[in-house]
Amino acid sequence: MVRLSGELDATAEEAISDTIDRTLADVADGNGDLVLVDLTATTLVDTVGTAALLRAQEAAGELGVDFAVVAPPGAAVEELAACGLIGVLSVASTVEQALITLPRNPA
């Protein structure tokens, strides 16, 4: 799981991408089949942040790994909705909900 906090904007883009890439590499090495990106502690998600999430989802798909975003009501989910990404990204409001309800790739 990747827990991001603070502002997901251009100033954080490289750190966001690096963190998610490391997690994807770990999963690709056989350490799991799901990458969750938890946005609970974020205060801002702009278009740079949403683009990083889309790139990460694409990379996960290429690896055959499930990818989901945890975004409780607030700034993060509002930005995802404003960008039309609810439904494009698998989004749950809690980690528990993501683990229980989001579709998973068959193993």
Contacts in CASP RR format, 6 or more apart in sequence:
PFRMAT RR
TARGET T0000
AUTHOR 0000-0000-0000
METHOD contacts of the structure
MODEL  1
MVRLSGELDATAEEAISDTIDRTLADVADGNGDLVLVDLTATTLVDTVGT
AALLRAQEAAGELGVDFAVVAPPGAAVEELAACGLIGVLSVASTVEQALI
TLPRNPA
1 23 0 8 1.000
1 35 0 8 1.000
1 36 0 8 1.000
1 37 0 8 1.000
1 38 0 8 1.000
1 95 0 8 1.000
2 19 0 8 1.000
2 20 0 8 1.000
2 23 0 8 1.000
2 35 0 8 1.000
2 36 0 8 1.000
2 37 0 8 1.000
2 38 0 8 1.000
3 38 0 8 1.000
3 40 0 8 1.000
3 41 0 8 1.000
4 16 0 8 1.000
4 19 0 8 1.000
4 37 0 8 1.000
4 38 0 8 1.000
4 39 0 8 1.000
4 41 0 8 1.000
4 42 0 8 1.000
5 41 0 8 1.000
5 42 0 8 1.000
5 43 0 8 1.000
6 12 0 8 1.000
6 41 0 8 1.000
6 42 0 8 1.000
6 43 0 8 1.000
6 44 0 8 1.000
7 42 0 8 1.000
7 43 0 8 1.000
7 44 0 8 1.000
7 46 0 8 1.000
8 16 0 8 1.000
8 39 0 8 1.000
8 42 0 8 1.000
8 44 0 8 1.000
8 45 0 8 1.000
8 46 0 8 1.000
8 48 0 8 1.000
8 49 0 8 1.000
8 52 0 8 1.000
8 76 0 8 1.000
9 44 0 8 1.000
9 45 0 8 1.000
9 46 0 8 1.000
9 48 0 8 1.000
9 49 0 8 1.000
10 46 0 8 1.000
10 48 0 8 1.000
12 49 0 8 1.000
13 48 0 8 1.000
13 49 0 8 1.000
13 52 0 8 1.000
16 49 0 8 1.000
16 52 0 8 1.000
17 52 0 8 1.000
17 55 0 8 1.000
17 56 0 8 1.000
20 35 0 8 1.000
20 37 0 8 1.000
20 52 0 8 1.000
20 56 0 8 1.000
20 59 0 8 1.000
21 56 0 8 1.000
21 59 0 8 1.000
23 35 0 8 1.000
24 35 0 8 1.000
24 56 0 8 1.000
24 59 0 8 1.000
24 60 0 8 1.000
24 63 0 8 1.000
24 65 0 8 1.000
27 33 0 8 1.000
27 34 0 8 1.000
27 35 0 8 1.000
27 60 0 8 1.000
27 63 0 8 1.000
27 65 0 8 1.000
28 63 0 8 1.000
28 65 0 8 1.000
32 65 0 8 1.000
33 65 0 8 1.000
33 66 0 8 1.000
33 104 0 8 1.000
33 105 0 8 1.000
33 107 0 8 1.000
34 65 0 8 1.000
34 66 0 8 1.000
34 67 0 8 1.000
34 68 0 8 1.000
34 99 0 8 1.000
34 104 0 8 1.000
35 56 0 8 1.000
35 60 0 8 1.000
35 65 0 8 1.000
35 66 0 8 1.000
35 67 0 8 1.000
35 68 0 8 1.000
36 68 0 8 1.000
36 69 0 8 1.000
36 70 0 8 1.000
36 95 0 8 1.000
36 98 0 8 1.000
36 99 0 8 1.000
37 53 0 8 1.000
37 56 0 8 1.000
37 67 0 8 1.000
37 68 0 8 1.000
37 69 0 8 1.000
37 70 0 8 1.000
38 69 0 8 1.000
38 70 0 8 1.000
38 95 0 8 1.000
39 45 0 8 1.000
39 69 0 8 1.000
39 70 0 8 1.000
39 71 0 8 1.000
39 76 0 8 1.000
39 77 0 8 1.000
40 70 0 8 1.000
40 71 0 8 1.000
40 72 0 8 1.000
40 76 0 8 1.000
42 75 0 8 1.000
42 76 0 8 1.000
43 75 0 8 1.000
44 75 0 8 1.000
44 79 0 8 1.000
45 75 0 8 1.000
45 76 0 8 1.000
45 79 0 8 1.000
45 80 0 8 1.000
46 79 0 8 1.000
47 83 0 8 1.000
50 79 0 8 1.000
50 80 0 8 1.000
50 83 0 8 1.000
50 85 0 8 1.000
53 69 0 8 1.000
53 85 0 8 1.000
53 89 0 8 1.000
54 85 0 8 1.000
54 88 0 8 1.000
54 89 0 8 1.000
56 67 0 8 1.000
57 67 0 8 1.000
57 89 0 8 1.000
60 66 0 8 1.000
60 67 0 8 1.000
61 67 0 8 1.000
64 105 0 8 1.000
65 105 0 8 1.000
66 90 0 8 1.000
66 102 0 8 1.000
66 103 0 8 1.000
66 104 0 8 1.000
66 105 0 8 1.000
67 89 0 8 1.000
67 90 0 8 1.000
68 89 0 8 1.000
68 90 0 8 1.000
68 91 0 8 1.000
68 92 0 8 1.000
68 98 0 8 1.000
68 102 0 8 1.000
69 80 0 8 1.000
69 89 0 8 1.000
69 90 0 8 1.000
69 91 0 8 1.000
69 92 0 8 1.000
70 91 0 8 1.000
70 92 0 8 1.000
70 93 0 8 1.000
70 94 0 8 1.000
70 95 0 8 1.000
70 97 0 8 1.000
70 98 0 8 1.000
71 77 0 8 1.000
71 80 0 8 1.000
71 91 0 8 1.000
71 92 0 8 1.000
71 93 0 8 1.000
72 93 0 8 1.000
72 94 0 8 1.000
73 93 0 8 1.000
77 86 0 8 1.000
77 91 0 8 1.000
77 93 0 8 1.000
80 86 0 8 1.000
80 89 0 8 1.000
80 91 0 8 1.000
85 91 0 8 1.000
90 98 0 8 1.000
90 102 0 8 1.000
90 103 0 8 1.000
92 98 0 8 1.000
92 101 0 8 1.000
92 102 0 8 1.000
END
